């Protein structure tokens, strides 16, 4: 064999070797990532049921100190939280030492201070479990049970971006009124034999109070994030106009995502993928009301999109508002880990997992069966949407590895 032929043959073999090595490494990395996703799913399933237990083993810290230390830029609580039941037990039972109006927002709520100085947001029950909210997907009052269900769904999806929420019964006459501020106390009234209050907010009206069953009011309490993590509010790029006859750009511009990708903080980093995760989360719970969102301040797009205020959810199990998924079907990208988790949850697993996760909550049953059934149906729609994307663009474009540095420029 001539020298030139040998050189050519060696060059070909070298190229084959390099491509084979790269292919094998990529496959090994992908396989390892998928195996870790599967292990994470099994760990989550094994710890689904959170029993509310006051015991805090192996620590002298208060439940509030433990929960505060959990918060980091990319999660509100860690994957493994043996103290979660104790923290949630404290949220649902600790003595209320102060009660005030919840000023911000459009919906009725109260700000409570629990023993030990921990702030929580209390949202009262407004609807029975089987009540169907008609009209627009963002219609009606806040649903306290939706906050509880959304928190557990956040756990199941592996996002860990929602503040802790638990159901609680409070006695308005003995627990709230004696420690209420004058502003909150001034909104109390009696309707029939029930104690009621209407608070202070944009849509709060004396004619539309929240009423207890006698003196006992069912509600949800959301743990206030630590003050050392101040929040920054952002307008959601796929927010609605809330004006009849006026569409937002994303509702008529098919290339809208391309414009978003050129805008900070969506031009690099994890924020756009967080938006898409959130669209999936919101579609499952039926939340079409995320016009703004919060992240931690001065994060330059690196921290998570925090899943705050999920109460405009689970209103109508028969309504699947596909427009909530616009970030997914317009951008056609999704995290590999999110895609894997969604596939693990199909065939009825999601409904069963959420039902089990909520079974120990004080206000259980948290959701009616039609809402649980709707989750499984909506999951199928999400999977079908991703398949349409992969058929059009290929899985290498659509499925984005979490560990990649994402840049859209």
C-alpha positions in Angstrom: 0.0 0.0 0.0 1.4 3.4 -1.0 2.2 6.0 1.6 -0.5 8.3 0.3 -3.2 5.5 0.6 -2.0 4.7 4.1 -2.3 8.3 5.2 -5.8 8.5 3.7 -6.8 5.3 5.4 -5.4 6.4 8.8 -7.2 9.7 8.4 -10.5 7.9 7.7 -10.0 5.6 10.7 -9.2 8.6 12.9 -12.3 10.4 11.9 -14.4 7.2 12.5 -12.7 6.8 15.9 -13.5 10.4 16.9 -17.1 10.3 15.7 -17.6 7.0 17.5 -16.1 8.3 20.7 -18.2 11.4 20.6 -21.3 9.4 19.8 -20.7 7.0 22.7 -19.9 9.8 25.2 -23.1 11.6 24.2 -25.1 8.5 24.5 -23.5 7.7 27.9 -24.2 11.2 29.1 -27.8 11.1 27.9 -28.3 7.7 29.4 -26.8 8.8 32.7 -29.0 11.9 32.7 -32.1 9.8 32.0 -31.2 7.3 34.7 -30.8 10.2 37.2 -34.2 11.6 36.2 -35.7 8.2 36.7 -34.1 7.8 40.1 -35.3 11.3 41.1 -38.8 10.3 40.1 -38.7 7.2 42.2 -37.4 9.2 45.2 -40.3 11.6 44.8 -42.8 8.9 44.6 -41.4 7.2 47.7 -41.9 10.5 49.7 -45.2 11.6 48.3 -47.2 11.4 51.5 -46.2 14.1 53.9 -47.6 13.3 57.3 -48.0 16.4 59.4 -45.9 15.5 62.5 -44.6 18.0 65.1 -41.4 16.1 65.7 -38.1 17.6 64.5 -35.5 14.9 64.8 -31.7 15.6 64.6 -32.0 19.4 64.9 -32.5 22.1 67.5 -33.7 24.6 64.9 -37.3 25.9 64.7 -39.4 24.8 61.7 -39.2 28.4 60.4 -35.4 28.4 60.5 -35.2 25.1 58.7 -37.6 26.3 55.9 -35.7 29.6 55.5 -32.4 27.7 55.0 -33.9 25.6 52.3 -34.3 28.5 49.9 -31.6 28.9 47.2 -31.7 30.6 43.8 -33.1 27.6 41.9 -35.4 26.0 44.5 -37.6 26.9 47.4 -37.1 23.5 49.2 -34.7 20.6 48.5 -35.5 17.3 46.9 -35.2 15.4 50.2 -37.0 17.1 53.0 -37.5 14.8 56.0 -38.6 17.9 58.0 -41.3 18.9 55.6 -44.1 17.4 57.6 -43.0 19.2 60.7 -42.8 22.6 58.9 -46.3 22.0 57.5 -47.6 20.9 60.8 -46.4 24.1 62.4 -48.0 26.1 59.6 -51.4 24.5 60.2 -51.3 24.5 64.0 -49.0 27.2 65.5 -50.8 30.0 67.5 -51.7 33.1 65.5 -50.2 36.1 67.3 -51.2 38.8 64.8 -53.6 39.1 61.9 -53.7 41.9 59.3 -55.3 42.7 55.9 -53.4 41.4 52.9 -53.0 44.7 51.0 -51.5 43.7 47.6 -53.3 42.0 44.8 -56.9 41.8 43.6 -58.2 39.0 45.9 -59.2 38.6 49.5 -56.5 37.3 51.9 -55.1 38.0 55.3 -51.5 38.2 56.6 -51.0 36.2 59.7 -48.0 36.1 62.0 -47.6 32.7 63.7 -45.8 31.9 67.0 -42.1 32.3 66.4 -42.6 35.3 64.1 -43.3 33.5 60.8 -45.5 35.3 58.3 -48.1 33.3 56.3 -50.7 34.3 53.8 -54.2 33.0 54.6 -56.7 32.5 51.8 -60.3 31.7 52.8 -62.6 29.1 51.3 -65.1 30.7 48.9 -66.4 27.6 47.0 -67.5 24.1 47.7 -65.2 21.4 46.1 -67.6 20.5 43.4 -68.5 24.1 42.4 -67.6 24.9 38.8 -66.4 28.4 37.9 -68.0 29.4 34.6 -66.8 32.0 32.2 -63.2 33.0 31.4 -60.5 30.7 32.7 -59.4 33.4 35.2 -63.0 34.1 36.4 -64.2 33.9 40.0 -62.7 34.2 43.4 -59.4 32.7 44.4 -59.6 29.0 45.3 -57.8 28.2 48.6 -57.7 24.5 47.8 -56.0 25.3 44.4 -53.0 26.7 46.3 -52.7 23.4 48.2 -53.0 21.2 45.1 -50.6 23.4 43.1 -47.9 23.1 45.8 -48.1 19.3 45.7 -48.1 19.3 41.9 -44.9 21.4 42.0 -43.4 18.6 44.2 -44.5 15.9 41.8 -43.2 17.7 38.7 -39.8 18.1 40.5 -39.7 21.9 40.0 -39.7 22.8 43.7 -40.4 26.5 42.9 -43.7 27.0 44.8 -43.7 28.2 48.4 -45.0 25.7 51.0 -48.8 25.6 51.3 -51.0 23.7 53.7 -54.7 23.7 54.6 -55.8 25.1 57.9 -59.0 25.7 59.9 -59.1 28.8 62.0 -61.7 30.1 64.5 -62.4 33.7 63.4 -63.9 34.6 66.8 -61.2 33.2 69.1 -58.1 33.0 66.9 -58.3 36.0 64.6 -60.4 38.8 66.1 -58.5 39.1 69.4 -55.2 39.6 67.5 -56.5 41.5 64.4 -55.4 45.0 63.5 -58.0 47.7 63.5 -58.1 47.7 59.7 -58.8 44.0 59.5 -61.2 44.0 62.4 -63.2 46.8 60.7 -64.0 44.4 57.8 -65.7 41.8 60.1 -69.4 41.3 60.0 -72.0 38.7 60.8 -74.2 37.1 58.2 -76.9 34.9 59.7 -75.0 32.7 62.2 -71.7 33.0 60.5 -68.7 35.2 61.1 -67.4 36.8 57.9 -64.8 39.3 56.7 -64.1 41.1 53.4 -60.5 42.4 54.0 -58.9 45.0 51.8 -57.9 44.4 48.2 -58.7 45.7 44.7 -61.9 43.6 44.4 -62.7 43.3 48.1 -66.3 44.4 48.8 -68.4 44.5 51.9 -71.2 42.9 49.8 -68.9 39.9 49.0 -67.4 38.7 52.2 -65.9 35.3 52.9 -67.9 33.5 55.6 -67.0 30.8 58.0 -69.1 27.9 59.0 -70.3 29.5 62.2 -66.9 30.7 63.5 -64.7 28.0 61.8 -63.2 29.0 58.5 -61.4 26.7 56.1 -58.5 28.1 54.2 -54.9 27.7 53.0 -51.7 29.2 54.5 -48.7 29.9 52.3 -45.3 30.3 53.9 -43.8 33.7 53.4 -40.4 33.5 51.7 -37.4 34.8 53.8 -36.9 38.5 53.8 -33.2 37.9 52.8 -34.6 36.8 49.4 -36.4 40.0 48.2 -38.6 39.4 45.1 -38.6 41.2 41.8 -41.8 41.3 39.7 -41.7 40.8 35.9 -44.4 41.1 33.3 -45.0 37.7 31.8 -44.1 37.8 28.1 -47.2 35.7 27.4 -49.5 37.7 29.6 -53.1 38.6 28.6 -54.5 42.0 28.0 -57.7 41.3 30.0 -59.5 43.6 27.6 -62.3 42.4 25.4 -61.4 42.7 21.7 -57.8 43.5 22.4 -55.3 40.7 21.7 -51.7 40.5 23.1 -49.0 40.2 20.4 -48.4 36.5 21.2 -52.1 35.8 20.4 -51.7 36.8 16.7 -48.0 36.7 15.9 -46.8 33.2 15.1 -43.1 34.3 15.3 -43.6 35.9 18.7 -41.2 33.5 20.4 -38.4 34.6 18.1 -38.8 38.1 19.4 -38.8 37.0 23.0 -35.6 35.1 22.5 -33.9 38.3 21.6 -35.0 40.1 24.8 -33.3 39.9 28.2 -33.5 37.8 30.3 -34.8 35.3 27.8 -31.9 35.6 25.4 -29.7 33.4 27.6 -29.8 31.4 30.8 -32.7 29.3 32.2 -35.5 31.8 32.3 -37.2 30.9 29.0 -37.2 27.2 29.9 -38.7 28.3 33.3 -41.4 30.1 31.4 -42.2 26.9 29.4 -42.1 24.7 32.6 -44.6 27.2 34.1 -46.8 27.0 31.1 -47.0 23.3 31.5 -47.7 23.6 35.2 -50.4 26.3 34.6 -52.0 24.3 31.9 -52.3 21.2 34.1 -54.0 23.3 36.9 -56.0 25.5 34.5 -54.3 28.7 35.6 -54.7 31.4 32.8 -54.0 34.3 35.2 -50.2 34.5 35.3 -49.9 38.0 33.9 -46.8 38.7 36.1 -44.3 36.5 37.8 -41.6 36.8 40.5 -37.9 36.0 40.7 -35.3 36.9 43.2 -33.9 40.4 42.9 -30.7 41.2 41.0 -30.5 37.7 39.6 -29.7 38.7 36.0 -32.0 35.9 34.9 -30.2 33.1 36.8 -32.7 32.4 39.5 -35.9 30.5 39.1 -39.4 31.7 38.1 -41.1 31.4 41.5 -44.6 29.7 41.3 -46.4 32.2 43.5 -50.2 32.8 43.6 -51.8 29.7 42.0 -55.3 30.3 43.4 -57.0 31.0 40.0 -56.8 27.3 39.2 -59.0 24.2 39.3 -62.0 26.3 38.5 -63.6 24.3 35.7 -62.4 20.7 35.0 -64.2 20.6 31.6 -62.3 23.7 30.4 -58.8 23.0 28.8 -57.5 26.5 27.9 -54.9 25.6 25.3 -53.6 29.2 25.0 -51.9 28.6 28.3 -49.5 26.4 26.4 -48.5 29.1 24.0 -44.9 29.3 25.2 -44.5 25.6 24.6 -46.0 25.4 21.1 -44.6 28.7 19.9 -41.0 28.1 21.1 -41.1 24.3 20.7 -38.4 23.7 23.3 -38.7 21.8 26.6 -36.2 20.6 29.3 -35.2 17.0 29.0 -35.9 16.5 32.7 -39.4 18.0 32.4 -40.1 15.8 29.3 -38.9 12.7 31.2 -41.0 13.5 34.2 -44.1 14.1 32.2 -43.7 10.7 30.5 -43.3 9.0 33.9 -46.6 10.5 35.0 -48.8 9.3 32.2 -51.2 6.4 32.2 -53.0 7.6 35.4 -49.8 8.0 37.5 -50.3 11.8 37.8 -53.8 11.6 39.2 -52.8 8.9 41.7 -49.7 10.7 42.8 -51.4 14.0 43.4 -54.3 12.3 45.3 -51.7 10.5 47.5 -49.6 13.6 48.1 -52.7 15.6 49.3 -54.2 12.8 51.4 -52.7 14.0 54.7 -53.6 17.7 54.3 -55.9 19.0 57.0 -58.5 20.0 54.4 -58.4 16.7 52.5 -60.0 15.8 50.1 -58.4 18.9 48.4 -59.8 18.3 44.9 -62.9 16.7 43.5 -62.5 13.7 41.2 -63.3 15.6 38.0 -60.4 17.9 38.6 -58.1 14.9 39.2 -59.3 13.3 36.0 -58.7 16.5 34.1 -55.1 16.5 35.1 -54.5 13.2 33.3 -56.3 14.4 30.2 -54.3 17.7 30.1 -51.1 15.7 30.4 -51.9 13.8 27.2 -52.4 17.2 25.4 -49.0 18.4 26.6 -47.3 15.2 25.4 -49.1 15.5 22.1 -47.9 19.1 21.7 -44.3 18.2 22.3 -44.6 15.3 19.8 -45.9 17.8 17.2 -42.8 19.9 17.9 -40.4 17.0 17.6 -42.1 15.8 14.4 -41.6 19.3 12.9 -38.1 20.2 14.2 -36.6 17.0 15.5 -35.9 15.9 19.1 -32.4 17.4 19.0 -33.8 20.9 18.7 -36.9 20.5 20.9 -35.4 18.6 23.9 -33.0 20.9 25.6 -30.5 19.3 28.1 -30.8 21.0 31.5 -27.1 21.2 31.9 -26.5 23.0 28.7 -25.8 26.7 28.6 -28.8 28.0 26.8 -28.3 30.9 24.4 -30.8 32.0 21.8 -28.7 34.6 20.0 
